[in-house]
Amino acid sequence: MRATGTATTVGACLLATAAVTGCGSGDPARDPSARDLLDRANAAMRRLDSVRIEYTTTTERGGTITSRQVTDLSGRCVTTITWSQGGRLEQIRIGETDYVRPDRAYLQRWKKDGSATAEQRLWVRTPVTEASAAEGLGDCPREFRSFGTVTKGETTRVGGRAARELHVVDGEPGAGTYVFSVATEGTPYVLKVVYRDDVYDTTTTFGDFDASLDIRPPKDAEVVDGDDVRG
């Protein structure tokens, strides 16, 4: 599954029967193509200084993963990931340093030697260069770039805000389908993305656009170096 950014590669609107009238109108601002709508959304998201990103993923094997992140889309973010079958991971990333705090259930899932018997109350400080996406650690930046083929869908509302659904099909073999909900009132932010394929069903929502962030490291007394933990 492609990392959620924003999507579009669409043929000229003369190739789409439903868009022929719009092509002849001579006023693209009044009747923007699906590509235009998604490109504008991409541009709006890239201009952000901060955003909240939440997603829920369900797999065909069962179980759900949920994530909540607030990020400045550069080098500072706070992420919490929870597994429905057990496990919770908190992460604070500031520049080139990660502060990570897994709960006992998470440690038991990853350390199968029975050594994880107590709750982890301290934050483990490690360099970002040692971070692994396989462990659930996230990045602060987001690409918000175009891909695939996009067509217009229905109008909808997301969080009380009017939006237009844009359906995207990625050209990669085995890729799934995306439905992007783009705001049609105010700034055309991406409000929601739904992704589905044979394995994953993921819903991602975006909010708190350009909200002020106060991301700080934990107190020194609550931090232990990763080298000390590894012994």
C-alpha positions as a printed Julia matrix, in Angstrom:
231×3 Matrix{Float64}:
   0.0     0.0     0.0
   1.32    3.38   -0.98
   1.89    5.87    1.86
  -1.08    8.17    1.97
  -0.33   11.4     0.24
  -2.74   12.73   -2.37
  -3.3    11.3    -5.79
  -3.81   11.97   -9.43
  -2.88   11.23  -12.96
  -5.87   11.62  -15.22
  -6.27   11.83  -18.99
  -7.45   14.98  -20.73
 -11.06   15.64  -19.88
 -12.07   15.16  -23.52
 -11.43   11.45  -22.94
 -14.02   11.33  -20.15
 -17.55   11.38  -21.5
 -18.98   13.04  -18.43
 -16.5    15.89  -18.71
 -16.99   16.86  -22.35
 -19.37   19.69  -21.53
 -16.99   21.02  -18.9
 -14.14   21.03  -21.38
 -16.13   23.2   -23.72
 -17.14   25.69  -21.08
 -13.9    27.64  -21.43
 -13.87   28.32  -17.67
 -11.8    25.69  -15.81
 -12.1    27.67  -12.58
 -15.86   27.08  -12.58
 -15.64   23.38  -13.47
 -12.22   22.05  -12.38
 -11.24   18.57  -13.45
 -10.63   15.79  -10.97
  -6.92   16.3   -11.52
  -7.21   19.99  -10.74
  -9.13   19.31   -7.53
  -6.57   16.84   -6.28
  -3.58   18.93   -7.32
  -5.01   21.9    -5.43
  -5.52   19.69   -2.38
  -1.93   18.46   -2.6
  -0.67   22.01   -2.78
  -2.79   23.1     0.2
  -1.54   20.2     2.32
   2.09   20.9     1.44
   1.7    24.49    2.62
   0.63   23.41    6.1
   2.82   24.03    9.14
   1.02   21.39   11.2
  -1.75   18.82   10.97
  -3.37   16.0    12.95
  -3.45   12.62   11.18
  -5.48    9.67   12.44
  -5.91    6.3    10.81
  -7.52    2.95   11.46
  -6.39   -0.15    9.58
  -8.08   -3.56    9.55
  -6.47   -6.58    7.91
  -8.01   -9.69    6.43
  -6.45  -11.68    9.28
  -8.48   -9.66   11.76
  -7.39   -7.11   14.29
  -7.16   -3.37   14.02
  -4.32   -0.86   14.22
  -5.08    2.75   15.12
  -2.72    5.71   15.02
  -2.91    9.33   16.04
  -0.17   11.79   15.09
   0.27   15.52   15.39
   3.14   16.79   13.26
   4.79   19.92   11.98
   5.45   17.95    8.77
   9.17   18.49    9.26
  11.08   17.22   12.28
   8.72   17.36   15.26
   5.81   15.02   15.87
   4.0    12.96   18.49
   2.56    9.58   17.53
   0.56    6.96   19.41
  -0.16    3.56   17.84
  -2.5     0.96   19.37
  -3.02   -2.66   18.35
  -6.46   -4.14   19.13
  -4.87   -7.51   19.91
  -2.6    -5.89   22.46
   0.1    -3.27   22.48
   0.53    0.47   22.57
   3.51    2.53   21.42
   4.11    6.22   22.15
   6.7     8.19   20.19
   7.99   11.74   20.37
  10.33   12.77   17.57
  12.31   15.98   17.85
  14.9    16.55   15.18
  17.24   13.57   15.09
  16.07   12.05   18.39
  13.22    9.66   19.16
  11.69    9.19   22.58
   9.79    5.91   22.61
   7.61    4.34   25.31
   6.02    0.94   24.61
   3.59   -0.66   27.03
   4.01   -4.18   28.42
   1.7    -5.77   25.84
   3.76   -4.27   23.02
   7.01   -5.55   24.52
   5.53   -9.01   24.94
   4.55   -9.04   21.26
   8.05   -8.09   20.11
  10.15   -9.82   22.8
   8.97  -13.39   22.87
  11.48  -14.55   25.5
   9.16  -13.76   28.41
  11.38  -10.97   29.75
   8.73   -8.24   29.43
   6.9    -8.61   32.73
   6.53   -5.01   33.93
   5.09   -1.81   32.52
   7.57    0.49   30.8
   7.31    3.82   32.61
  10.4     5.46   31.13
  10.94    6.87   27.66
  13.78    5.28   25.7
  15.93    7.86   23.86
  17.4     6.67   20.55
  18.74    8.28   17.37
  16.26    8.55   14.52
  18.79    6.65   12.4
  17.94    3.54   14.44
  14.18    3.87   13.94
  12.36    1.02   12.23
   8.96    1.29   10.58
   8.52   -2.41   11.3
   8.43   -1.55   15.0
   5.65    0.96   14.4
   7.74    4.13   14.49
   6.5     6.94   12.26
   8.01    9.84   10.33
   7.0    13.48   10.73
   7.05   14.59    7.05
   4.35   13.62    4.54
   4.73   13.76    0.78
   1.2    14.76   -0.34
   1.97   14.02   -3.96
  -0.06   12.83   -6.92
  -0.27    9.29   -8.29
  -2.61    7.0   -10.15
  -5.76    7.81  -12.16
  -8.48    9.93  -10.56
 -12.16   10.51  -11.3
 -14.82   12.57   -9.58
 -17.21   10.92   -7.14
 -20.12   12.06   -5.02
 -20.41   15.1    -2.79
 -20.26   14.32    0.92
 -19.57   15.81    4.33
 -16.63   15.05    6.6
 -16.79   16.36   10.14
 -19.57   18.71    9.13
 -17.55   20.14    6.25
 -18.65   19.88    2.59
 -16.34   17.74    0.46
 -16.03   16.04   -2.92
 -15.02   12.41   -3.24
 -12.26   11.65   -5.72
 -11.72    8.01   -6.69
  -8.13    7.0    -7.39
  -6.79    3.81   -8.89
  -3.06    3.21   -8.62
  -1.45    1.72  -11.7
   0.89   -0.55   -9.77
   0.2    -4.32   -9.94
  -1.94   -5.51   -7.03
  -2.61   -1.97   -5.86
  -5.88   -1.11   -4.19
  -8.31    1.77   -4.59
  -8.48    5.1    -2.8
 -11.31    7.53   -2.13
 -10.09   11.02   -1.22
 -12.55   13.47    0.33
 -11.41   17.02   -0.51
 -12.95   20.08    1.14
 -15.08   22.22   -1.16
 -15.58   24.98    1.41
 -12.66   27.19    2.39
  -9.16   25.85    1.78
  -9.34   22.6    -0.23
  -7.62   20.37    2.31
  -7.73   16.59    2.14
 -10.16   15.65    4.92
 -10.28   11.87    4.6
  -8.76    9.01    2.6
 -10.19    5.49    2.43
  -7.92    2.77    1.04
  -8.96   -0.81    0.27
  -7.25   -3.82   -1.25
  -7.34   -7.58   -0.71
  -5.52   -7.31    2.62
  -6.01   -3.82    4.1
  -8.94   -1.55    4.8
  -7.64    1.82    6.01
  -9.38    5.08    6.82
  -7.21    8.16    7.39
  -8.55   11.53    8.53
  -6.84   14.92    8.67
  -7.67   17.86   10.94
  -6.39   20.66   13.18
  -4.85   22.31   10.14
  -2.1    24.77   11.11
  -2.94   24.44   14.81
  -0.19   25.53   17.2
   1.99   22.68   18.5
   3.87   22.35   21.78
   6.08   19.31   21.28
   8.73   18.87   23.95
  10.95   16.02   25.1
   9.99   14.17   28.29
  11.51   15.27   31.58
  15.09   14.07   32.1
  14.03   11.93   35.05
  11.65   10.02   32.74
  14.26    9.24   30.05
  16.75    6.41   29.69
  19.27    6.02   26.86
  18.7     3.19   24.44
  22.27    1.95   24.95
  21.56    1.51   28.66
  18.4    -0.5    27.93
  20.25   -2.78   25.54
  22.92   -3.24   28.16
